[in-house]
Amino acid sequence: MAFSSNGKTQSAMSDINITPLVDVVLVLLLIFMITAPVLQSGIQVAVPHTRQVNQLSEVHLVVTIDKDQNVFLQDKPVNIHDLSSLLAQNPKNEKKVIYVRADESVPFGAFASVMDAVKQAGISNISIVTQPLAK
């Protein structure tokens, strides 16, 4: 207890100002919301446009084929011949679900080879990633 010169007691200020903390948390939340879609797959691919597009609600493995027909599992380049074994032994894929992203300039033969490797891995739930048409 502290006594002032006039004989009254003064208490110490014990309130914590949480305004700066809230500001920092909101800025971090905003940063994560903006960067989360980029983190899903960093490979630049111009996916085809379609009329009907379903929103991705869960995060699963992503196989990407870029315009030079390079194949990526998540963001790591893989050989097309090793893709089925990598998918089969991947512990992240318990539900046997996969997203396939392919550049719109990729020939159908390269796309079919990737789809064949995915089927050989025992994955039957395959989603092809597209973009909605511009209105």
Secondary structure, DSSP 8 states (H G I E B T S, - for coil): -EE-TTS-EE--------HHHHHHHHHHHHHHHHHHHHHH--S-----EES------S--EEEEE-TT--EEETTEEE-TTTHHHHHHT-TT-TT-EEEEEE-TTS-HHHHHHHHHHHHHTT--EEEE--EE---
